[in-house]
């Protein structure tokens, strides 16, 4: 893993020693002379706002099924008190007010909060894998995937250390207004692409955390079209499906240089194109997209055959679909 951030930056790299055993802070790896505590991955305030009991269940990659209230991550108590709790308070207040407040949040706050959420799942998955394999050597995980996860962890360390993104933002984040002001809470995530979506009350969030804004630019036409408009449930799921599919088609692994200068670590994104001449995304195929959409539209019972009845114009709930050009 030599290409994962130069170690003299002082940033914590949990993948160096596969530090996923609940003994050190998931974010800092340090004790700061303070104990490590177990913090709920789904905070109590979120369960309360969502009207959930915590007994709801989720299935992990190892096919184990666990309830929300059993999911915890190890956090240094000082880091939690000084840095994570203030972030949770800010997100809690915005979520309580709804779309206007959520859309006004700095994207860095959303990145950190969603990053904690997604990386928390990565941590739990890694812990389970290590327990099964007993040694890091037995882990069957690609170097590129570990690099992606490690880079996310490095970037989230902006919460407690001085860290600056040099002329780029590592994420695509879209916050939209929903027609139904009482939308039930639900979320999706795709760990391999670090893609996440959430909806509740009158807002929805779609995020790709390690794409340098590329997915949002790819869908810029539809993003511009819906700006300021309230989306139906079907429209939000359709928009989400597009981001999840394009994140899958995104064929670059973003790489970064980390430069410490006078107490601040500057992160610079290396050119995505590199030496490759092919486009940043593999060819969009309506047939595959329709299969993704079928899954997102499952509550309404639409099937692939209906969605792609016209092979050149898949079904859409947008007046102007602005679908990417298919190959």
RAJO-V378925 format. One record per residue. N is the residue number from 1. RES is the residue in one letter. D_CENTER is the distance of its C-alpha to the mean C-alpha in Angstrom with 2 decimals. Layout:
BEGIN
[[N | RES | D_CENTER] [N | RES | D_CENTER]]
END
This chain:
BEGIN
[[1 | X | 22.53] [2 | X | 24.66] [3 | X | 22.36] [4 | X | 19.60] [5 | X | 20.46] [6 | X | 24.08] [7 | X | 24.83] [8 | X | 27.25] [9 | X | 24.48] [10 | X | 24.42] [11 | X | 20.66] [12 | X | 19.93] [13 | X | 19.00] [14 | X | 18.45] [15 | X | 18.80] [16 | X | 22.27] [17 | X | 23.85] [18 | X | 21.16] [19 | X | 21.05] [20 | X | 19.38] [21 | X | 22.47] [22 | X | 21.88] [23 | X | 24.56] [24 | X | 22.80] [25 | X | 20.07] [26 | X | 16.58] [27 | X | 15.91] [28 | X | 19.43] [29 | X | 21.34] [30 | X | 24.30] [31 | X | 26.59] [32 | X | 27.95] [33 | X | 30.90] [34 | X | 28.88] [35 | X | 28.01] [36 | X | 24.68] [37 | X | 23.75] [38 | X | 21.53] [39 | X | 19.05] [40 | X | 17.64] [41 | X | 13.95] [42 | X | 14.42] [43 | X | 16.69] [44 | X | 20.10] [45 | X | 19.87] [46 | X | 16.98] [47 | X | 19.05] [48 | X | 22.05] [49 | X | 20.74] [50 | X | 19.44] [51 | X | 22.85] [52 | X | 21.70] [53 | X | 23.86] [54 | X | 21.37] [55 | X | 23.30] [56 | X | 20.92] [57 | X | 19.84] [58 | X | 16.96] [59 | X | 17.56] [60 | X | 16.16] [61 | X | 16.59] [62 | X | 20.01] [63 | X | 20.93] [64 | X | 21.49] [65 | X | 21.07] [66 | X | 20.40] [67 | X | 20.53] [68 | X | 17.95] [69 | X | 20.46] [70 | X | 20.85] [71 | X | 17.34] [72 | X | 17.71] [73 | X | 16.65] [74 | X | 19.37] [75 | X | 19.53] [76 | X | 22.55] [77 | X | 24.33] [78 | X | 24.98] [79 | X | 21.42] [80 | X | 20.47] [81 | X | 23.38] [82 | X | 23.28] [83 | X | 19.66] [84 | X | 17.21] [85 | X | 19.56] [86 | X | 20.15] [87 | X | 16.46] [88 | X | 16.42] [89 | X | 19.69] [90 | X | 18.52] [91 | X | 15.57] [92 | X | 18.05] [93 | X | 20.70] [94 | X | 18.69] [95 | X | 17.47] [96 | X | 21.14] [97 | X | 22.42] [98 | X | 20.14] [99 | X | 19.13] [100 | X | 21.39] [101 | X | 20.15] [102 | X | 16.38] [103 | X | 16.87] [104 | X | 18.97] [105 | X | 16.46] [106 | X | 15.88] [107 | X | 12.59] [108 | X | 12.56] [109 | X | 12.74] [110 | X | 9.78] [111 | X | 7.77] [112 | X | 9.53] [113 | X | 9.25] [114 | X | 5.61] [115 | X | 5.69] [116 | X | 8.72] [117 | X | 7.64] [118 | X | 5.38] [119 | X | 7.98] [120 | X | 10.54] [121 | X | 10.28] [122 | X | 10.67] [123 | X | 13.57] [124 | X | 15.17] [125 | X | 15.08] [126 | X | 16.59] [127 | X | 19.11] [128 | X | 20.20] [129 | X | 20.61] [130 | X | 22.64] [131 | X | 24.79] [132 | X | 25.60] [133 | X | 26.36] [134 | X | 27.83] [135 | X | 27.34] [136 | X | 24.60] [137 | X | 26.89] [138 | X | 26.47] [139 | X | 22.72] [140 | X | 22.08] [141 | X | 18.94] [142 | X | 18.94] [143 | X | 19.28] [144 | X | 16.79] [145 | X | 13.99] [146 | X | 15.10] [147 | X | 15.26] [148 | X | 11.67] [149 | X | 10.66] [150 | X | 13.54] [151 | X | 12.73] [152 | X | 9.42] [153 | X | 11.81] [154 | X | 14.46] [155 | X | 12.74] [156 | X | 11.85] [157 | X | 15.58] [158 | X | 16.37] [159 | X | 16.51] [160 | X | 19.82] [161 | X | 21.16] [162 | X | 22.13] [163 | X | 19.65] [164 | X | 19.69] [165 | X | 17.89] [166 | X | 20.89] [167 | X | 21.06] [168 | X | 17.46] [169 | X | 13.96] [170 | X | 11.21] [171 | X | 8.74] [172 | X | 9.39] [173 | X | 9.17] [174 | X | 11.71] [175 | X | 13.36] [176 | X | 16.21] [177 | X | 19.26] [178 | X | 20.27] [179 | X | 23.95] [180 | X | 23.97] [181 | X | 23.87] [182 | X | 23.68] [183 | X | 20.72] [184 | X | 19.98] [185 | X | 16.68] [186 | X | 14.36] [187 | X | 10.75] [188 | X | 9.34] [189 | X | 6.76] [190 | X | 7.69] [191 | X | 7.55] [192 | X | 9.89] [193 | X | 8.12] [194 | X | 4.55] [195 | X | 4.37] [196 | X | 4.23] [197 | X | 7.60] [198 | X | 10.10] [199 | X | 13.78] [200 | X | 16.70] [201 | X | 19.97] [202 | X | 20.25] [203 | X | 16.74] [204 | X | 13.59] [205 | X | 10.20] [206 | X | 8.26] [207 | X | 5.49] [208 | X | 5.36] [209 | X | 4.91] [210 | X | 8.13] [211 | X | 10.48] [212 | X | 12.67] [213 | X | 12.64] [214 | X | 14.20] [215 | X | 12.66] [216 | X | 13.60] [217 | X | 16.96] [218 | X | 17.41] [219 | X | 17.27] [220 | X | 19.01] [221 | X | 22.06] [222 | X | 20.58] [223 | X | 18.38] [224 | X | 21.73] [225 | X | 23.58] [226 | X | 21.70] [227 | X | 21.63] [228 | X | 23.36] [229 | X | 23.80] [230 | X | 22.93] [231 | X | 21.35] [232 | X | 22.69] [233 | X | 20.65] [234 | X | 21.38] [235 | X | 20.31] [236 | X | 16.85] [237 | X | 16.33] [238 | X | 17.90] [239 | X | 15.68] [240 | X | 12.53] [241 | X | 14.41] [242 | X | 15.09] [243 | X | 11.59] [244 | X | 10.78] [245 | X | 14.22] [246 | X | 14.17] [247 | X | 11.05] [248 | X | 13.36] [249 | X | 16.27] [250 | X | 14.92] [251 | X | 17.33] [252 | X | 16.89] [253 | X | 15.47] [254 | X | 14.99] [255 | X | 17.35] [256 | X | 18.29] [257 | X | 21.41] [258 | X | 21.55] [259 | X | 24.77] [260 | X | 26.12] [261 | X | 28.68] [262 | X | 30.65] [263 | X | 28.13] [264 | X | 25.07] [265 | X | 22.66] [266 | X | 21.98] [267 | X | 19.17] [268 | X | 20.26] [269 | X | 18.49] [270 | X | 20.80] [271 | X | 21.74] [272 | X | 19.54] [273 | X | 22.75] [274 | X | 24.50] [275 | X | 27.54] [276 | X | 26.14] [277 | X | 27.80] [278 | X | 25.80] [279 | X | 23.29] [280 | X | 19.62] [281 | X | 18.90] [282 | X | 20.93] [283 | X | 23.18] [284 | X | 21.87] [285 | X | 23.88] [286 | X | 24.54] [287 | X | 25.52] [288 | X | 22.22] [289 | X | 20.36] [290 | X | 22.75] [291 | X | 21.83] [292 | X | 18.13] [293 | X | 19.41] [294 | X | 21.82] [295 | X | 19.16] [296 | X | 17.41] [297 | X | 20.95] [298 | X | 22.22] [299 | X | 23.27] [300 | X | 25.67] [301 | X | 27.01] [302 | X | 26.70] [303 | X | 27.25] [304 | X | 26.85] [305 | X | 30.54] [306 | X | 30.35] [307 | X | 27.19] [308 | X | 28.78] [309 | X | 32.37] [310 | X | 32.66] [311 | X | 31.11] [312 | X | 30.85] [313 | X | 29.36] [314 | X | 26.87] [315 | X | 26.97] [316 | X | 25.09] [317 | X | 25.14] [318 | X | 24.97] [319 | X | 28.40] [320 | X | 27.34] [321 | X | 24.70] [322 | X | 24.14] [323 | X | 22.88] [324 | X | 22.43] [325 | X | 25.68] [326 | X | 26.00] [327 | X | 27.71]]
END
